[in-house]
Amino acid sequence: MNYANHVGYSDITPYEIVKVISDKTLEVREMDAKLAEGQKPEFIVGGFSAHCINQHQLKYDISSNPEYKVIRIRLRKNGCFYSSNGERFKLADEPQKFYDYNF
């Protein structure tokens, strides 16, 4: 696995694994993620003001950015990796980006 996606409440942000310190400790760095060309969220009236109807189908261009800060994440007994401030990460073969427009 080459990626550790940060899982917020409903958003997902891609991180790349920069260095393996041990089986339980990794160094990761956030990646750039921008909506791919031609991708646009579609909104309809609803919710507080509008509701995005295609947020799960949106594609993102994801790329490495060596200017971002490298952080350490550590494996906990529940099988997930966490940063020192409690952010949760899940390892993956592909970087993933999801933005919840409806939250």
PyMOL commands that place a pseudoatom at each C-alpha (Angstrom):
pseudoatom trace, name=CA, resn=MET, resi=1, chain=A, elem=C, hetatm=0, pos=[0.000, 0.000, 0.000]
pseudoatom trace, name=CA, resn=ASN, resi=2, chain=A, elem=C, hetatm=0, pos=[1.379, 3.369, -1.038]
pseudoatom trace, name=CA, resn=TYR, resi=3, chain=A, elem=C, hetatm=0, pos=[-1.287, 5.717, 0.280]
pseudoatom trace, name=CA, resn=ALA, resi=4, chain=A, elem=C, hetatm=0, pos=[-2.896, 6.660, 3.594]
pseudoatom trace, name=CA, resn=ASN, resi=5, chain=A, elem=C, hetatm=0, pos=[-6.177, 8.465, 3.060]
pseudoatom trace, name=CA, resn=HIS, resi=6, chain=A, elem=C, hetatm=0, pos=[-7.187, 10.852, 5.858]
pseudoatom trace, name=CA, resn=VAL, resi=7, chain=A, elem=C, hetatm=0, pos=[-10.778, 10.111, 6.819]
pseudoatom trace, name=CA, resn=GLY, resi=8, chain=A, elem=C, hetatm=0, pos=[-12.584, 13.064, 8.365]
pseudoatom trace, name=CA, resn=TYR, resi=9, chain=A, elem=C, hetatm=0, pos=[-16.233, 12.908, 9.383]
pseudoatom trace, name=CA, resn=SER, resi=10, chain=A, elem=C, hetatm=0, pos=[-17.377, 12.572, 5.773]
pseudoatom trace, name=CA, resn=ASP, resi=11, chain=A, elem=C, hetatm=0, pos=[-14.492, 14.032, 3.741]
pseudoatom trace, name=CA, resn=ILE, resi=12, chain=A, elem=C, hetatm=0, pos=[-11.476, 12.033, 2.531]
pseudoatom trace, name=CA, resn=THR, resi=13, chain=A, elem=C, hetatm=0, pos=[-8.098, 13.633, 1.760]
pseudoatom trace, name=CA, resn=PRO, resi=14, chain=A, elem=C, hetatm=0, pos=[-5.307, 11.731, -0.028]
pseudoatom trace, name=CA, resn=TYR, resi=15, chain=A, elem=C, hetatm=0, pos=[-1.874, 11.340, 1.585]
pseudoatom trace, name=CA, resn=GLU, resi=16, chain=A, elem=C, hetatm=0, pos=[1.118, 9.481, 0.179]
pseudoatom trace, name=CA, resn=ILE, resi=17, chain=A, elem=C, hetatm=0, pos=[3.366, 7.293, 2.276]
pseudoatom trace, name=CA, resn=VAL, resi=18, chain=A, elem=C, hetatm=0, pos=[6.793, 8.919, 2.194]
pseudoatom trace, name=CA, resn=LYS, resi=19, chain=A, elem=C, hetatm=0, pos=[8.677, 6.589, 4.540]
pseudoatom trace, name=CA, resn=VAL, resi=20, chain=A, elem=C, hetatm=0, pos=[8.015, 3.392, 6.464]
pseudoatom trace, name=CA, resn=ILE, resi=21, chain=A, elem=C, hetatm=0, pos=[9.555, 3.734, 9.916]
pseudoatom trace, name=CA, resn=SER, resi=22, chain=A, elem=C, hetatm=0, pos=[8.218, 0.396, 11.215]
pseudoatom trace, name=CA, resn=ASP, resi=23, chain=A, elem=C, hetatm=0, pos=[5.157, -1.834, 10.893]
pseudoatom trace, name=CA, resn=LYS, resi=24, chain=A, elem=C, hetatm=0, pos=[3.337, 0.562, 13.214]
pseudoatom trace, name=CA, resn=THR, resi=25, chain=A, elem=C, hetatm=0, pos=[4.769, 3.958, 12.229]
pseudoatom trace, name=CA, resn=LEU, resi=26, chain=A, elem=C, hetatm=0, pos=[4.647, 5.716, 8.856]
pseudoatom trace, name=CA, resn=GLU, resi=27, chain=A, elem=C, hetatm=0, pos=[5.569, 9.157, 7.562]
pseudoatom trace, name=CA, resn=VAL, resi=28, chain=A, elem=C, hetatm=0, pos=[2.953, 10.612, 5.194]
pseudoatom trace, name=CA, resn=ARG, resi=29, chain=A, elem=C, hetatm=0, pos=[2.417, 13.808, 3.218]
pseudoatom trace, name=CA, resn=GLU, resi=30, chain=A, elem=C, hetatm=0, pos=[-0.817, 15.327, 1.905]
pseudoatom trace, name=CA, resn=MET, resi=31, chain=A, elem=C, hetatm=0, pos=[-1.363, 15.320, -1.864]
pseudoatom trace, name=CA, resn=ASP, resi=32, chain=A, elem=C, hetatm=0, pos=[-2.918, 17.947, -4.143]
pseudoatom trace, name=CA, resn=ALA, resi=33, chain=A, elem=C, hetatm=0, pos=[-6.424, 17.044, -5.306]
pseudoatom trace, name=CA, resn=LYS, resi=34, chain=A, elem=C, hetatm=0, pos=[-8.336, 19.182, -7.787]
pseudoatom trace, name=CA, resn=LEU, resi=35, chain=A, elem=C, hetatm=0, pos=[-11.542, 18.494, -9.668]
pseudoatom trace, name=CA, resn=ALA, resi=36, chain=A, elem=C, hetatm=0, pos=[-10.680, 16.893, -12.991]
pseudoatom trace, name=CA, resn=GLU, resi=37, chain=A, elem=C, hetatm=0, pos=[-11.319, 18.850, -16.166]
pseudoatom trace, name=CA, resn=GLY, resi=38, chain=A, elem=C, hetatm=0, pos=[-15.002, 18.825, -17.063]
pseudoatom trace, name=CA, resn=GLN, resi=39, chain=A, elem=C, hetatm=0, pos=[-16.076, 17.803, -13.558]
pseudoatom trace, name=CA, resn=LYS, resi=40, chain=A, elem=C, hetatm=0, pos=[-18.552, 20.121, -11.870]
pseudoatom trace, name=CA, resn=PRO, resi=41, chain=A, elem=C, hetatm=0, pos=[-20.806, 19.622, -8.851]
pseudoatom trace, name=CA, resn=GLU, resi=42, chain=A, elem=C, hetatm=0, pos=[-24.520, 19.806, -9.707]
pseudoatom trace, name=CA, resn=PHE, resi=43, chain=A, elem=C, hetatm=0, pos=[-26.811, 21.403, -7.156]
pseudoatom trace, name=CA, resn=ILE, resi=44, chain=A, elem=C, hetatm=0, pos=[-30.581, 21.361, -6.742]
pseudoatom trace, name=CA, resn=VAL, resi=45, chain=A, elem=C, hetatm=0, pos=[-32.682, 23.333, -4.273]
pseudoatom trace, name=CA, resn=GLY, resi=46, chain=A, elem=C, hetatm=0, pos=[-32.960, 21.541, -0.930]
pseudoatom trace, name=CA, resn=GLY, resi=47, chain=A, elem=C, hetatm=0, pos=[-31.301, 21.091, 2.439]
pseudoatom trace, name=CA, resn=PHE, resi=48, chain=A, elem=C, hetatm=0, pos=[-30.152, 24.345, 4.011]
pseudoatom trace, name=CA, resn=SER, resi=49, chain=A, elem=C, hetatm=0, pos=[-29.796, 25.995, 0.596]
pseudoatom trace, name=CA, resn=ALA, resi=50, chain=A, elem=C, hetatm=0, pos=[-28.888, 23.394, -2.033]
pseudoatom trace, name=CA, resn=HIS, resi=51, chain=A, elem=C, hetatm=0, pos=[-28.088, 19.707, -2.402]
pseudoatom trace, name=CA, resn=CYS, resi=52, chain=A, elem=C, hetatm=0, pos=[-25.244, 18.315, -4.542]
pseudoatom trace, name=CA, resn=ILE, resi=53, chain=A, elem=C, hetatm=0, pos=[-26.642, 15.385, -6.532]
pseudoatom trace, name=CA, resn=ASN, resi=54, chain=A, elem=C, hetatm=0, pos=[-23.417, 14.108, -8.142]
pseudoatom trace, name=CA, resn=GLN, resi=55, chain=A, elem=C, hetatm=0, pos=[-20.766, 14.395, -5.415]
pseudoatom trace, name=CA, resn=HIS, resi=56, chain=A, elem=C, hetatm=0, pos=[-20.087, 10.626, -5.407]
pseudoatom trace, name=CA, resn=GLN, resi=57, chain=A, elem=C, hetatm=0, pos=[-19.400, 10.597, -9.163]
pseudoatom trace, name=CA, resn=LEU, resi=58, chain=A, elem=C, hetatm=0, pos=[-16.922, 13.501, -9.238]
pseudoatom trace, name=CA, resn=LYS, resi=59, chain=A, elem=C, hetatm=0, pos=[-13.370, 12.641, -10.353]
pseudoatom trace, name=CA, resn=TYR, resi=60, chain=A, elem=C, hetatm=0, pos=[-10.235, 14.351, -9.057]
pseudoatom trace, name=CA, resn=ASP, resi=61, chain=A, elem=C, hetatm=0, pos=[-6.719, 14.818, -10.422]
pseudoatom trace, name=CA, resn=ILE, resi=62, chain=A, elem=C, hetatm=0, pos=[-4.416, 13.846, -7.560]
pseudoatom trace, name=CA, resn=SER, resi=63, chain=A, elem=C, hetatm=0, pos=[-0.702, 14.622, -7.522]
pseudoatom trace, name=CA, resn=SER, resi=64, chain=A, elem=C, hetatm=0, pos=[2.230, 14.646, -5.132]
pseudoatom trace, name=CA, resn=ASN, resi=65, chain=A, elem=C, hetatm=0, pos=[3.369, 17.939, -3.625]
pseudoatom trace, name=CA, resn=PRO, resi=66, chain=A, elem=C, hetatm=0, pos=[6.808, 17.804, -1.937]
pseudoatom trace, name=CA, resn=GLU, resi=67, chain=A, elem=C, hetatm=0, pos=[6.217, 21.240, -0.362]
pseudoatom trace, name=CA, resn=TYR, resi=68, chain=A, elem=C, hetatm=0, pos=[3.646, 19.870, 2.085]
pseudoatom trace, name=CA, resn=LYS, resi=69, chain=A, elem=C, hetatm=0, pos=[4.691, 18.946, 5.609]
pseudoatom trace, name=CA, resn=VAL, resi=70, chain=A, elem=C, hetatm=0, pos=[5.521, 15.315, 6.408]
pseudoatom trace, name=CA, resn=ILE, resi=71, chain=A, elem=C, hetatm=0, pos=[3.743, 13.926, 9.479]
pseudoatom trace, name=CA, resn=ARG, resi=72, chain=A, elem=C, hetatm=0, pos=[3.968, 10.651, 11.386]
pseudoatom trace, name=CA, resn=ILE, resi=73, chain=A, elem=C, hetatm=0, pos=[1.029, 8.343, 11.858]
pseudoatom trace, name=CA, resn=ARG, resi=74, chain=A, elem=C, hetatm=0, pos=[0.899, 5.338, 14.170]
pseudoatom trace, name=CA, resn=LEU, resi=75, chain=A, elem=C, hetatm=0, pos=[-1.127, 2.133, 14.150]
pseudoatom trace, name=CA, resn=ARG, resi=76, chain=A, elem=C, hetatm=0, pos=[-3.611, 1.637, 16.989]
pseudoatom trace, name=CA, resn=LYS, resi=77, chain=A, elem=C, hetatm=0, pos=[-5.237, -1.553, 18.220]
pseudoatom trace, name=CA, resn=ASN, resi=78, chain=A, elem=C, hetatm=0, pos=[-8.402, -0.824, 16.185]
pseudoatom trace, name=CA, resn=GLY, resi=79, chain=A, elem=C, hetatm=0, pos=[-6.419, -1.315, 12.939]
pseudoatom trace, name=CA, resn=CYS, resi=80, chain=A, elem=C, hetatm=0, pos=[-6.368, 2.339, 11.856]
pseudoatom trace, name=CA, resn=PHE, resi=81, chain=A, elem=C, hetatm=0, pos=[-3.464, 4.751, 11.767]
pseudoatom trace, name=CA, resn=TYR, resi=82, chain=A, elem=C, hetatm=0, pos=[-3.701, 8.060, 13.653]
pseudoatom trace, name=CA, resn=SER, resi=83, chain=A, elem=C, hetatm=0, pos=[-1.675, 11.267, 13.736]
pseudoatom trace, name=CA, resn=SER, resi=84, chain=A, elem=C, hetatm=0, pos=[-0.596, 12.804, 17.037]
pseudoatom trace, name=CA, resn=ASN, resi=85, chain=A, elem=C, hetatm=0, pos=[-3.646, 15.103, 17.000]
pseudoatom trace, name=CA, resn=GLY, resi=86, chain=A, elem=C, hetatm=0, pos=[-6.127, 12.241, 16.528]
pseudoatom trace, name=CA, resn=GLU, resi=87, chain=A, elem=C, hetatm=0, pos=[-6.751, 12.387, 12.764]
pseudoatom trace, name=CA, resn=ARG, resi=88, chain=A, elem=C, hetatm=0, pos=[-7.623, 8.935, 11.365]
pseudoatom trace, name=CA, resn=PHE, resi=89, chain=A, elem=C, hetatm=0, pos=[-5.963, 7.404, 8.291]
pseudoatom trace, name=CA, resn=LYS, resi=90, chain=A, elem=C, hetatm=0, pos=[-6.707, 4.249, 6.321]
pseudoatom trace, name=CA, resn=LEU, resi=91, chain=A, elem=C, hetatm=0, pos=[-4.098, 2.611, 4.091]
pseudoatom trace, name=CA, resn=ALA, resi=92, chain=A, elem=C, hetatm=0, pos=[-5.001, 2.095, 0.427]
pseudoatom trace, name=CA, resn=ASP, resi=93, chain=A, elem=C, hetatm=0, pos=[-3.564, 1.106, -2.942]
pseudoatom trace, name=CA, resn=GLU, resi=94, chain=A, elem=C, hetatm=0, pos=[-5.015, 4.261, -4.557]
pseudoatom trace, name=CA, resn=PRO, resi=95, chain=A, elem=C, hetatm=0, pos=[-5.244, 7.842, -3.321]
pseudoatom trace, name=CA, resn=GLN, resi=96, chain=A, elem=C, hetatm=0, pos=[-8.825, 8.921, -2.716]
pseudoatom trace, name=CA, resn=LYS, resi=97, chain=A, elem=C, hetatm=0, pos=[-10.485, 12.336, -2.532]
pseudoatom trace, name=CA, resn=PHE, resi=98, chain=A, elem=C, hetatm=0, pos=[-14.070, 13.000, -1.490]
pseudoatom trace, name=CA, resn=TYR, resi=99, chain=A, elem=C, hetatm=0, pos=[-15.591, 16.322, -0.538]
pseudoatom trace, name=CA, resn=ASP, resi=100, chain=A, elem=C, hetatm=0, pos=[-19.046, 16.252, 1.020]
pseudoatom trace, name=CA, resn=TYR, resi=101, chain=A, elem=C, hetatm=0, pos=[-20.851, 19.242, -0.433]
pseudoatom trace, name=CA, resn=ASN, resi=102, chain=A, elem=C, hetatm=0, pos=[-23.991, 18.312, 1.529]
pseudoatom trace, name=CA, resn=PHE, resi=103, chain=A, elem=C, hetatm=0, pos=[-22.515, 18.523, 5.002]
for i in range(1, 103): cmd.bond("trace and resi %d" % i, "trace and resi %d" % (i + 1))
show_as sticks, trace
zoom trace
